[in-house]
């Protein structure tokens, strides 16, 4: 791993290969979890699938024990934005469940999140899911050497607010590599032409969180689960990527 002038690390070929494998694993595991998401299933059951599958493929869960987090995945439902703890809570038709997952291979990390519809959801809820997924897609398309972080954030913010959604400000994307969270912070809002310049070989995780109501958040009594302050719906998508000469190469794909 070689440090760039601004202190953000540029990944070596070996480290990138390990990150790709860690990313491939979480993408596969999320596909397996998706097959089990239905009314009547508990979030603890989804966590057990993740734990078993990650270890079976020779990786370690990235979240378990990190900062004291007690589970393999984060399961955040409806107004819960991020960091929900798996439990005996049962999924119901109409719920939105956000699954955030990470894995470690040879000390290198991946981070990936998808929002799933449980059973039949409202048009409003499905619109939020589709828009958040698309916000991530257009943000990824902006990534290239020489692009500033403000360009990414303003792309997400402009798209989301143009549709009437708010963008969470208190939780953001991040650099990633030998730790789950590295510099730089990658906000989902910003001003074009401002912020750190991306360089080839950097690794970042972009993760838009869009809300139907206010962008403001609160943390529940478990000191983990982040919810919308007005308790309206939120959606979350995330990919890990390497900045390449031509743009961004996703690691969290099969």
Secondary structure, 3 states (H helix, E strand, C coil): CEECCCCCEECCHHHHHHHHHHHHHHHHHHHHHHHHCCCCCEHHHHHHHHHHHHHHCCCEECCCCHHHCCCCEEEEECCEEECCECCCCECCCCCEEEEEEEEEECCEEEEEEEEEECCCCCHHHHHHHHHHHHHHHHHHHHCCCCCEHHHHHHHHHHHHHHCCCEECCCCCEEECCCCCCEEEEECCCCCCCCCCECCCCCEEEECCEEECCCCCEEECCCCCCEEECCCCCEEECEEEEEECCCCEEECCCC
